[in-house]
């Protein structure tokens, strides 16, 4: 008797899988070419190994199908064959839009109309401050082309690994300073430009959202890129954003772009609540003159815009050298509440908690853009 893989495939083609009403070959359940090994010495049996792929490990037809496959091989190819059938399982499908991040209570988009206003610095410190207040916090760096969070959290050398959960391979976020963190910066070279078209960028972003093990979170902070772009639209079409926080400096050029950011979220097709404004670099205070304030970018521009737009001014963060230094060193200011800057971010976090609680009492959950109600 001589066996070869096609004989095994022919035998498997006689077995019907109840889940599809087709045979195992037609159902594409045979993972690879069956392995066939001839007897090594007299008295040994032919050895056959087959790998069958099932949709999930809880498949109700798994045991009966494996037994039927083994019986078919022996019936068609010989009773004295040693048959081994291993099983593998397809990764469970990604949850549908609207069912992603079921364990996340509040999703906060930190946004700015203009680059260079310190939005990522605010995002990092807000996330850390919320964690220091005892909340479960996740932070997603959604700036695909200019990720900065790995450096700000001093985890540039870290590489996320995959975990198996509920039949899916999920990315495990990096945890630092009590915050779960993911960024495209973990997966690309920090010295190489990311030359991706919009479709590639949005696909990568969806993976960081839906194919990651974020678990239970009280606050999920989205550090968004400046302006209004494909990334923002993808976020709005993927997640029910609880509210947006707008970051700006007091100068009129930045405030003009901040208005555009506010308008994007307030668009009737989007309807994401503006939780408040944050005035960053509100004034400069030199270390040697801690009581002095120098209004380099103008005075109280964000405060005036907040009044104009009828939204809260959540915080005024001063321009202090230590905030920049701590960000570059990967030790954000919010790690210490003993400093004026650290206390400012703790106060900001408390203000965000207050406005989110008020928003959740007064308004229904945000609808995902484009999703039918």
C-alpha positions as CSV (number, residue, x, y, z in Angstrom):
1,X,0.0,0.0,0.0
2,X,1.2,3.5,-0.9
3,X,-0.3,6.7,0.5
4,X,0.1,10.2,-0.8
5,X,-1.6,13.5,0.2
6,X,-4.2,13.6,-2.6
7,X,-5.7,10.3,-1.4
8,X,-6.2,11.8,2.1
9,X,-7.8,14.9,0.5
10,X,-10.1,12.7,-1.5
11,X,-11.1,11.0,1.7
12,X,-11.7,14.3,3.5
13,X,-13.9,15.4,0.6
14,X,-16.4,12.7,1.6
15,X,-16.9,14.4,5.0
16,X,-19.6,17.0,5.2
17,X,-19.2,19.9,7.7
18,X,-22.6,20.7,9.2
19,X,-21.7,24.3,9.6
20,X,-21.6,24.9,5.8
21,X,-23.4,21.8,4.4
22,X,-20.3,21.4,2.2
23,X,-17.4,18.9,2.5
24,X,-14.2,19.8,4.4
25,X,-12.3,20.6,1.2
26,X,-14.9,22.8,-0.3
27,X,-15.3,24.5,3.1
28,X,-11.5,25.3,3.0
29,X,-11.1,23.7,6.4
30,X,-7.9,21.7,5.6
31,X,-5.2,24.0,6.7
32,X,-2.4,22.6,4.6
33,X,-1.4,19.6,2.5
34,X,-1.8,16.5,4.7
35,X,1.4,15.0,6.0
36,X,2.0,11.4,5.1
37,X,4.9,9.3,6.5
38,X,5.7,5.8,5.4
39,X,6.6,3.1,8.0
40,X,10.2,3.4,9.1
41,X,10.5,-0.3,9.8
42,X,8.6,-3.6,9.5
43,X,5.6,-3.6,11.7
44,X,5.1,0.1,11.8
45,X,2.0,1.8,10.3
46,X,1.6,4.7,7.9
47,X,1.2,7.9,9.7
48,X,-1.1,10.7,8.5
49,X,-1.4,14.1,10.0
50,X,-4.2,16.6,9.1
51,X,-4.9,20.1,10.4
52,X,-8.5,21.2,10.3
53,X,-9.5,24.8,10.8
54,X,-12.7,25.6,12.6
55,X,-14.4,29.0,12.9
56,X,-14.0,29.0,16.7
57,X,-13.0,26.8,19.5
58,X,-16.6,26.5,20.8
59,X,-17.8,25.1,17.4
60,X,-20.6,22.6,18.2
61,X,-19.6,20.4,15.3
62,X,-15.9,20.2,16.1
63,X,-15.8,16.7,17.8
64,X,-18.2,15.0,15.4
65,X,-16.3,16.4,12.4
66,X,-12.9,15.3,13.7
67,X,-14.2,11.8,14.3
68,X,-15.9,11.7,10.9
69,X,-12.6,12.8,9.2
70,X,-10.6,10.2,11.0
71,X,-13.1,7.5,10.1
72,X,-13.2,8.6,6.4
73,X,-9.4,8.4,6.1
74,X,-9.3,4.9,7.6
75,X,-12.3,3.7,5.5
76,X,-10.8,5.0,2.2
77,X,-7.1,4.5,2.9
78,X,-6.8,1.6,5.3
79,X,-7.7,0.7,8.9
80,X,-4.1,0.3,10.1
81,X,-3.2,3.9,9.5
82,X,-2.2,6.0,12.5
83,X,-4.3,9.2,12.0
84,X,-3.6,12.5,13.9
85,X,-6.0,15.4,13.4
86,X,-5.0,18.7,14.9
87,X,-7.4,21.7,15.1
88,X,-6.8,25.4,14.6
89,X,-9.3,28.2,14.8
90,X,-9.9,31.3,12.7
91,X,-9.6,34.6,14.5
92,X,-12.9,35.9,15.5
93,X,-14.1,38.8,13.3
94,X,-13.6,42.4,14.4
95,X,-16.6,43.8,16.3
96,X,-19.0,45.9,14.2
97,X,-19.0,49.7,14.5
98,X,-21.0,50.6,17.5
99,X,-19.8,47.5,19.4
100,X,-16.1,48.3,19.7
101,X,-14.7,49.1,23.1
102,X,-17.6,47.8,25.1
103,X,-15.7,48.3,28.4
104,X,-15.0,52.0,27.8
105,X,-17.3,54.4,29.6
106,X,-16.1,57.8,28.2
107,X,-14.2,58.7,25.0
108,X,-12.6,62.1,25.0
109,X,-11.1,63.7,21.9
110,X,-8.4,66.2,22.6
111,X,-8.3,68.4,19.5
112,X,-6.9,71.6,18.1
113,X,-7.4,73.4,14.9
114,X,-3.7,74.4,14.7
115,X,-0.5,72.5,15.2
116,X,2.1,73.5,17.7
117,X,-0.3,74.6,20.5
118,X,0.7,71.8,22.9
119,X,-2.2,69.4,22.3
120,X,-0.2,66.2,22.7
121,X,1.4,67.6,25.9
122,X,-2.1,68.3,27.3
123,X,-3.3,64.9,26.2
124,X,-0.4,63.1,28.0
125,X,-0.7,65.1,31.1
126,X,-4.5,64.9,31.2
127,X,-4.4,61.1,30.9
128,X,-1.8,60.8,33.7
129,X,-3.7,63.2,35.9
130,X,-6.9,61.2,35.5
131,X,-5.0,58.0,36.4
132,X,-3.6,59.7,39.5
133,X,-7.1,60.5,40.5
134,X,-7.9,56.8,40.5
135,X,-9.5,56.4,37.1
136,X,-8.8,53.6,34.6
137,X,-7.4,55.5,31.6
138,X,-6.3,54.6,28.1
139,X,-4.6,57.0,25.6
140,X,-4.5,56.5,21.9
141,X,-2.1,58.5,19.8
142,X,-4.2,59.0,16.6
143,X,-1.6,61.1,14.9
144,X,-0.4,58.5,12.4
145,X,2.1,60.8,10.7
146,X,3.6,62.5,13.7
147,X,3.3,60.2,16.7
148,X,4.8,61.7,19.9
149,X,3.4,59.7,22.8
150,X,6.1,57.0,23.0
151,X,8.7,59.7,23.7
152,X,6.5,61.6,26.1
153,X,5.9,58.4,28.1
154,X,9.5,57.3,27.9
155,X,8.6,54.0,26.1
156,X,10.1,54.5,22.7
157,X,11.9,51.2,22.9
158,X,8.8,49.2,23.9
159,X,7.0,46.9,21.4
160,X,3.5,45.8,22.0
161,X,2.8,42.1,21.9
162,X,-0.3,40.2,20.9
163,X,-2.6,38.3,23.2
164,X,-5.3,35.7,22.4
165,X,-8.7,36.8,23.7
166,X,-12.1,35.6,22.8
167,X,-10.8,33.9,19.7
168,X,-9.0,37.0,18.5
169,X,-5.4,38.1,18.3
170,X,-5.3,41.5,20.1
171,X,-2.6,44.1,20.6
172,X,-1.7,44.6,24.2
173,X,-1.3,48.3,25.0
174,X,1.9,49.5,26.7
175,X,1.2,50.5,30.3
176,X,3.1,53.5,31.8
177,X,2.3,55.9,34.6
178,X,-1.0,54.1,35.1
179,X,-2.1,54.7,31.5
180,X,-2.7,52.1,28.8
181,X,-1.0,53.5,25.7
182,X,-0.9,52.7,22.0
183,X,0.6,54.7,19.1
184,X,1.7,53.9,15.5
185,X,5.1,55.1,16.8
186,X,5.6,51.6,18.4
187,X,5.4,50.0,15.0
188,X,7.4,52.3,12.7
189,X,10.9,53.7,12.8
190,X,11.2,57.0,14.8
191,X,13.6,58.3,12.2
192,X,11.7,57.5,9.0
193,X,8.8,59.4,7.6
194,X,5.5,57.5,7.4
195,X,4.6,57.8,3.7
196,X,1.1,56.4,3.7
197,X,-2.0,57.3,1.7
198,X,-5.1,58.2,3.7
199,X,-6.6,54.7,3.4
200,X,-3.5,53.1,4.9
201,X,-3.5,55.5,7.8
202,X,-7.2,55.1,8.6
203,X,-6.8,51.3,8.4
204,X,-3.9,51.4,10.9
205,X,-6.0,53.6,13.2
206,X,-8.9,51.2,13.1
207,X,-6.5,48.4,14.1
208,X,-5.2,50.4,17.1
209,X,-8.8,50.9,18.2
210,X,-10.6,47.6,17.4
211,X,-7.8,45.1,17.5
212,X,-6.4,46.0,20.8
213,X,-7.1,44.8,24.3
214,X,-8.2,48.0,25.9
215,X,-10.3,46.3,28.6
216,X,-12.3,48.3,31.1
217,X,-11.6,52.1,31.0
218,X,-13.3,55.0,32.7
219,X,-11.7,57.4,30.2
220,X,-10.3,56.8,26.7
221,X,-8.3,59.8,25.6
222,X,-7.8,60.4,21.8
223,X,-4.8,62.6,21.0
224,X,-5.9,63.7,17.6
225,X,-3.8,65.4,14.9
226,X,-4.2,69.1,14.2
227,X,-6.8,70.3,11.8
228,X,-9.7,68.4,10.3
229,X,-8.8,65.4,8.3
230,X,-9.5,61.8,7.3
231,X,-8.3,60.7,10.8
232,X,-11.0,62.8,12.5
233,X,-13.7,61.5,10.2
234,X,-12.5,57.9,10.8
235,X,-12.8,58.5,14.6
236,X,-16.2,60.0,14.2
237,X,-17.4,57.1,12.0
238,X,-15.9,54.5,14.4
239,X,-16.5,55.6,18.0
240,X,-19.3,57.3,19.9
241,X,-17.1,60.2,21.2
242,X,-18.4,61.5,24.5
243,X,-17.1,64.9,24.0
244,X,-14.2,67.0,22.6
245,X,-11.7,69.2,24.4
246,X,-10.3,72.0,22.3
247,X,-6.7,73.2,23.0
248,X,-5.4,76.5,21.8
249,X,-3.0,79.3,22.6
250,X,-4.4,82.8,23.3
251,X,-3.2,84.2,20.0
252,X,-5.7,85.1,17.3
253,X,-4.2,82.9,14.6
254,X,-4.6,79.8,16.8
255,X,-8.1,80.9,18.0
256,X,-9.3,81.2,14.4
257,X,-8.3,77.5,13.8
258,X,-9.8,76.5,17.1
259,X,-13.2,77.9,15.9
260,X,-12.9,75.5,12.9
261,X,-12.3,72.6,15.2
262,X,-15.3,73.5,17.3
263,X,-17.4,73.9,14.1
264,X,-16.4,70.4,13.0
265,X,-17.7,68.8,16.2
266,X,-20.8,70.9,16.3
267,X,-21.8,70.1,12.7
268,X,-25.3,68.7,12.8
269,X,-24.1,65.5,11.2
270,X,-21.5,65.0,13.9
271,X,-23.0,66.6,17.0
272,X,-20.2,65.8,19.5
273,X,-20.5,68.0,22.6
274,X,-17.6,70.5,23.2
275,X,-16.7,69.8,26.8
276,X,-14.6,72.9,27.1
277,X,-11.5,74.8,26.0
278,X,-8.0,74.7,27.4
279,X,-5.8,77.7,27.0
280,X,-2.2,76.4,26.8
281,X,0.8,78.7,27.0
282,X,-1.5,81.2,28.6
283,X,1.4,83.3,30.0
284,X,5.1,82.9,30.6
285,X,6.4,82.7,34.2
286,X,10.2,82.6,34.5
287,X,11.5,80.3,37.3
288,X,13.4,83.1,39.0
289,X,10.3,85.3,39.0
290,X,7.5,82.9,39.9
291,X,4.9,85.6,40.6
292,X,5.4,87.3,37.3
293,X,3.2,86.7,34.2
294,X,4.2,87.7,30.7
295,X,1.4,87.3,28.1
296,X,3.6,86.4,25.1
297,X,0.8,85.1,22.9
298,X,-1.9,87.5,24.0
299,X,-4.1,87.7,27.1
300,X,-7.1,85.5,27.8
301,X,-7.9,84.8,24.1
302,X,-9.3,81.3,25.0
303,X,-11.3,82.7,27.8
304,X,-13.0,85.1,25.4
305,X,-13.6,82.4,22.8
306,X,-15.1,80.1,25.5
307,X,-17.6,82.9,26.5
308,X,-18.4,83.5,22.8
309,X,-19.0,79.8,22.2
310,X,-20.8,79.3,25.5
311,X,-18.5,76.5,26.6
312,X,-16.4,76.2,29.8
313,X,-12.8,77.3,30.0
314,X,-11.4,74.2,31.7
315,X,-7.9,75.4,32.4
316,X,-5.2,78.0,31.7
317,X,-1.8,76.3,31.5
318,X,1.2,78.5,31.8
319,X,4.2,78.4,29.5
320,X,6.9,77.0,31.8
321,X,10.2,75.5,30.7
322,X,9.8,72.5,32.9
323,X,6.7,71.3,31.0
324,X,8.7,71.1,27.8
325,X,11.7,69.5,29.6
326,X,9.5,66.9,31.3
327,X,7.8,66.0,28.0
328,X,11.2,65.6,26.3
329,X,12.5,63.5,29.2
330,X,9.4,61.2,29.2
331,X,8.3,62.3,32.7
332,X,5.2,64.6,32.1
333,X,4.5,67.3,34.6
334,X,1.3,65.7,35.9
335,X,3.4,63.0,37.6
336,X,4.0,65.5,40.4
337,X,1.3,67.4,42.2
338,X,4.0,69.2,44.3
339,X,4.7,71.7,41.5
340,X,2.4,74.4,40.1
341,X,2.4,72.9,36.7
342,X,1.6,69.4,38.0
343,X,-1.2,70.8,40.1
344,X,-2.6,72.7,37.1
345,X,-3.0,69.4,35.2
346,X,-4.6,67.7,38.3
347,X,-7.1,70.6,38.4
348,X,-7.7,70.1,34.7
349,X,-8.5,66.4,35.1
350,X,-10.9,67.2,37.9
351,X,-12.6,69.8,35.7
352,X,-12.9,67.3,32.8
353,X,-14.5,64.7,35.2
354,X,-17.0,67.3,36.3
355,X,-18.0,68.4,32.7
356,X,-18.2,64.8,31.5
357,X,-20.5,63.8,34.4
358,X,-22.7,66.8,33.7
359,X,-22.8,66.0,30.0
360,X,-23.7,62.4,30.6
361,X,-26.6,63.5,32.8
362,X,-28.0,66.0,30.4
363,X,-27.4,64.4,27.0
364,X,-27.8,61.0,25.4
365,X,-24.9,59.0,24.1
366,X,-23.3,60.4,21.0
367,X,-24.3,58.7,17.8
368,X,-21.6,57.4,15.4
369,X,-21.5,59.5,12.2
370,X,-23.1,57.6,9.4
371,X,-24.6,54.9,11.6
372,X,-28.3,54.3,11.3
373,X,-30.3,54.9,14.5
